[in-house]
């Protein structure tokens, strides 16, 4: 029996998100309308008091937001679905990461997932990462490998260095800013984590994990830009283990 298309599974998850938003919207809107009716009929708030009008305006705006939630969710879902479809020519595997969203592995070994800040209303964007062997070659992970390998690197103790617009090896700064500009992102940074050379790693395991984040809340509208920069992004990350992060 053939394996299902990973994009089909992702699209099904996204459609469930839309259906859930419809249910949440219907319940929230009904509750808010009932509260509004109760306030008008039973509370008898004085219309001459500006605080009464303020309360009614806030309630009305909240009802509108709740009622239009499914449309906003559906718009985002359509954008993500179209984004993933356009990446298919370079996609080897795609999957859905709980609490994060879609994760994609490209044919050159570069992996992508949505960047999520972890703060409600915080910035989102592109998160690209690559796993590099001790000999400098780029490993080509499966979705499960990417998840397992990423967890094997300790965020602080195994941090080698960070590249930003004003920090890090000059060569990497230049490449990072060029890619950021071409993606149309607001900001970008890259980082390198590495296992100590004294650690004996299993065969076909990465020595380094390199990542790049580009902040853009409309990331799912930039599929063509991503397709054009896949190899350049991998080049940036692959070169990081050879850079001198201690140079002044």
C-alpha positions as CSV (number, residue, x, y, z in Angstrom):
1,X,0.0,0.0,0.0
2,X,1.5,3.4,-1.0
3,X,2.4,5.9,1.6
4,X,0.0,8.9,1.7
5,X,1.3,12.2,0.3
6,X,2.7,14.1,3.3
7,X,1.3,17.4,1.9
8,X,-2.2,15.8,1.8
9,X,-1.8,15.0,5.6
10,X,-0.7,18.5,6.3
11,X,-3.6,20.0,4.3
12,X,-6.1,17.8,6.3
13,X,-4.6,19.1,9.5
14,X,-5.0,22.7,8.3
15,X,-8.6,22.1,7.2
16,X,-9.3,20.7,10.7
17,X,-7.9,24.0,12.1
18,X,-10.4,25.9,10.0
19,X,-13.3,23.8,11.2
20,X,-12.2,24.2,14.8
21,X,-12.0,28.0,14.3
22,X,-15.6,27.9,13.1
23,X,-16.8,26.1,16.2
24,X,-14.9,28.4,18.5
25,X,-16.2,31.4,16.7
26,X,-19.8,30.3,16.8
27,X,-19.6,29.6,20.6
28,X,-17.7,32.8,21.4
29,X,-20.0,34.9,19.3
30,X,-23.2,33.4,20.9
31,X,-21.8,33.9,24.4
32,X,-20.9,37.5,23.7
33,X,-24.3,38.3,22.2
34,X,-26.0,36.8,25.2
35,X,-23.9,38.9,27.5
36,X,-24.7,42.0,25.5
37,X,-28.5,41.2,25.6
38,X,-28.3,40.6,29.4
39,X,-26.5,43.9,29.9
40,X,-29.0,45.9,27.9
41,X,-32.2,44.2,29.3
42,X,-31.3,43.6,32.9
43,X,-28.3,45.8,33.9
44,X,-30.0,49.1,32.9
45,X,-26.7,50.8,32.5
46,X,-27.1,54.6,32.2
47,X,-26.6,55.7,28.6
48,X,-25.5,59.2,29.9
49,X,-22.3,57.6,31.4
50,X,-19.4,57.4,28.9
51,X,-18.3,54.2,30.6
52,X,-21.5,52.5,29.4
53,X,-20.8,53.4,25.8
54,X,-17.1,52.3,26.2
55,X,-18.3,48.9,27.5
56,X,-20.8,48.5,24.6
57,X,-18.1,49.5,22.0
58,X,-15.6,47.0,23.5
59,X,-18.3,44.3,23.4
60,X,-19.3,45.0,19.8
61,X,-15.6,45.0,18.6
62,X,-15.1,41.7,20.4
63,X,-18.1,40.2,18.8
64,X,-16.9,41.3,15.3
65,X,-13.4,39.8,16.0
66,X,-15.0,36.5,17.2
67,X,-17.4,36.3,14.2
68,X,-14.6,36.9,11.6
69,X,-12.1,34.6,13.2
70,X,-12.8,31.7,10.7
71,X,-12.1,34.0,7.8
72,X,-8.7,35.1,9.2
73,X,-7.8,31.4,9.9
74,X,-8.9,30.3,6.5
75,X,-6.8,33.0,4.8
76,X,-3.7,31.9,6.7
77,X,-4.4,28.3,5.9
78,X,-4.8,29.0,2.2
79,X,-1.5,30.8,2.3
80,X,0.4,28.0,4.0
81,X,-1.1,25.4,1.7
82,X,-0.1,27.3,-1.4
83,X,3.4,27.9,0.1
84,X,4.0,24.2,0.6
85,X,2.6,23.2,-2.8
86,X,5.0,25.7,-4.5
87,X,8.0,24.2,-2.6
88,X,7.2,20.7,-3.9
89,X,9.7,20.7,-6.7
90,X,12.5,20.7,-4.1
91,X,10.7,18.9,-1.3
92,X,11.9,15.4,-0.4
93,X,9.7,15.0,2.7
94,X,7.2,17.0,4.6
95,X,5.5,16.6,7.9
96,X,3.6,18.3,10.7
97,X,5.3,19.2,14.0
98,X,2.9,19.6,16.9
99,X,2.8,23.1,18.3
100,X,5.0,24.3,15.5
101,X,3.4,23.5,12.1
102,X,4.8,22.2,8.8
103,X,8.3,20.9,8.5
104,X,10.0,20.3,5.2
105,X,13.2,18.7,4.1
106,X,14.6,19.7,0.7
107,X,16.6,17.7,-1.8
108,X,19.9,19.3,-0.7
109,X,19.5,18.5,3.0
110,X,18.3,21.9,4.1
111,X,15.3,21.7,6.4
112,X,12.6,24.3,7.0
113,X,9.9,24.9,9.6
114,X,7.9,27.9,10.7
115,X,9.7,30.0,13.3
116,X,7.5,30.4,16.4
117,X,8.7,32.8,19.1
118,X,6.6,31.0,21.9
119,X,5.1,34.4,22.9
120,X,1.5,35.1,22.0
121,X,1.4,37.7,19.2
122,X,5.2,37.4,18.9
123,X,7.2,37.4,15.7
124,X,7.1,34.5,13.3
125,X,9.1,33.7,10.2
126,X,11.4,31.2,8.4
127,X,13.6,28.8,10.3
128,X,16.1,26.9,8.2
129,X,18.6,24.4,9.6
130,X,21.2,22.0,8.4
131,X,23.1,19.1,10.0
132,X,26.8,18.9,9.2
133,X,29.1,15.9,9.6
134,X,32.6,16.1,11.1
135,X,34.0,16.0,7.5
136,X,32.0,19.1,6.5
137,X,29.4,17.2,4.4
138,X,25.7,18.0,4.7
139,X,23.6,15.2,6.0
140,X,20.2,14.6,4.5
141,X,17.8,13.8,7.3
142,X,14.3,12.5,7.3
143,X,11.7,14.4,9.3
144,X,12.2,12.1,12.3
145,X,16.0,12.5,12.0
146,X,15.7,16.3,12.0
147,X,13.6,16.2,15.1
148,X,15.9,13.7,16.9
149,X,19.2,15.4,15.9
150,X,17.9,18.9,16.8
151,X,17.1,17.7,20.3
152,X,20.6,16.2,20.7
153,X,22.2,19.7,20.7
154,X,22.1,21.6,24.0
155,X,21.1,25.2,23.2
156,X,23.5,27.0,25.5
157,X,26.4,24.7,26.3
158,X,27.0,23.7,22.7
159,X,26.6,27.2,21.2
160,X,29.6,28.0,19.0
161,X,28.5,31.4,17.7
162,X,25.9,33.7,16.3
163,X,25.8,35.8,13.1
164,X,23.7,39.0,12.9
165,X,23.8,42.1,10.8
166,X,26.5,43.6,13.2
167,X,28.0,40.5,14.8
168,X,29.9,37.4,13.7
169,X,32.3,36.6,10.8
170,X,32.2,39.3,8.2
171,X,31.8,36.8,5.3
172,X,28.7,35.2,7.0
173,X,27.3,38.7,7.8
174,X,27.4,39.6,4.1
175,X,25.7,36.4,3.0
176,X,23.1,36.6,5.7
177,X,22.1,40.1,4.8
178,X,22.0,39.3,1.1
179,X,19.6,36.4,1.7
180,X,17.5,38.4,4.2
181,X,17.1,41.2,1.6
182,X,16.1,38.7,-1.1
183,X,13.5,37.1,1.1
184,X,12.1,40.5,2.1
185,X,12.4,39.7,5.8
186,X,12.7,42.4,8.5
187,X,15.7,40.8,10.4
188,X,17.8,37.7,10.2
189,X,20.3,35.8,12.3
190,X,22.2,32.5,12.0
191,X,23.8,30.3,14.7
192,X,26.0,27.3,15.0
193,X,25.9,24.6,17.6
194,X,28.4,21.8,17.8
195,X,29.2,18.7,19.8
196,X,32.6,18.6,21.4
197,X,35.3,16.9,19.4
198,X,35.9,14.6,22.3
199,X,32.5,13.1,22.0
200,X,32.3,9.9,20.0
201,X,29.3,10.2,17.7
202,X,27.4,7.4,16.1
203,X,28.1,7.0,12.4
204,X,26.0,9.2,10.1
205,X,25.4,11.6,13.0
206,X,25.9,15.4,12.8
207,X,28.8,17.1,14.5
208,X,27.2,20.5,14.0
209,X,23.8,22.0,13.6
210,X,23.6,25.3,11.8
211,X,20.4,27.4,11.6
212,X,19.1,30.7,10.2
213,X,16.0,32.6,11.2
214,X,14.4,35.3,9.1
215,X,11.6,37.2,10.8
216,X,8.6,37.8,8.6
217,X,5.0,37.4,9.8
218,X,3.9,36.9,6.1
219,X,6.5,34.2,5.5
220,X,3.9,31.9,3.8
221,X,3.6,34.4,1.0
222,X,7.2,34.1,0.0
223,X,7.4,30.6,-1.6
224,X,9.1,31.9,-4.8
225,X,11.8,33.8,-2.8
226,X,12.5,30.6,-0.8
227,X,12.8,28.4,-3.8
228,X,15.3,30.9,-5.3
229,X,17.4,30.9,-2.1
230,X,17.4,27.3,-1.0
231,X,21.0,26.6,-2.1
232,X,22.3,30.0,-1.0
233,X,20.9,29.4,2.5
234,X,22.5,26.0,2.7
235,X,25.8,27.5,1.6
236,X,25.6,30.0,4.4
237,X,24.9,27.3,7.0
238,X,27.4,24.8,5.6
239,X,30.2,27.4,5.8
240,X,29.6,28.3,9.5
241,X,31.8,25.5,11.0
242,X,34.8,26.9,9.0
243,X,34.3,30.5,10.2
244,X,36.2,32.1,13.0
245,X,33.7,33.4,15.6
246,X,36.5,34.6,17.9
247,X,38.1,37.0,15.4
248,X,38.0,40.7,16.4
